[in-house]
Amino acid sequence: MRDLFSDSVEICPGMVLLRDFADSAALQGELESVLMAAPLRRMQTSRGSYMSVQTSNCGQFGWLSDRQGYRYSDIDPLTGEPWPVMPVIFRQLAETAAELAGFPGFRPDACLINYYQPGTQMGAHQDRDESDCDAPIVSVSLGINARFFVLGSERRGSSIPVNLSDGDVLVFGGPARLFFHGVRKLKFSEHPRFGPVRWNLTFRKAL
């Protein structure tokens, strides 16, 4: 974590952006360790298509998508083993960011890891597979820049664009918890530590 007095921006009610709050250099080693135990994979949707981003998980539960739909599981279907333990530095980052954004007491039990390359994107969606939607979501950006967007309670209408850079942390809960949001197609660029890649760590209270 960086300075606790990092710049914060309210994007909309319930959604707060903490600029340059995460220390990507400190997170990189733990991220690599997690991926050694739970390799990246491209998940299939219920319609049979494959997501453009690759994913993994750590924590007590991991988010899954396949022909059976979206859900959480305590077992990684790729390895047959429990998901890797959430690193302490991950958990502390998520809890502190949530508290600074106005959501004290957040205790994440799942961290979804998304791997974006130039040309990949994430369509507008809601995060609604969790049993506790009163808890916020904490989203950490590492690597190259991305253009996040948020709509509202419906998947239509004008969107609010949010430019995200390495170390930015976005927290959303309360009125924004079930807002539709996504990531525009990434343009090619290079990050000095991660190369032409964006990592997104999404912390949630799944169960």
Buried (B, 14 or more C-beta within 10 A) or exposed (E): BBEEEBEBEEBBEBBBBBBBBBBBEEBBEBBEEBBEBBEEBEBBEEEEEEBBBBBBBBBBBBBBBEEEEBEBBBEBEEEEEBBBEBBEBBBEBBBBBBBBBBBEEBEBBBBBBBBBBBEBBBEBEBBEBBEEBEBBBBBBBBBBBBBBBBBBEEBEEEBBEBEBBBBBBBBBBEEBBBBBBBBBEBEEBEBEEBEBBBBBBBBBBBE
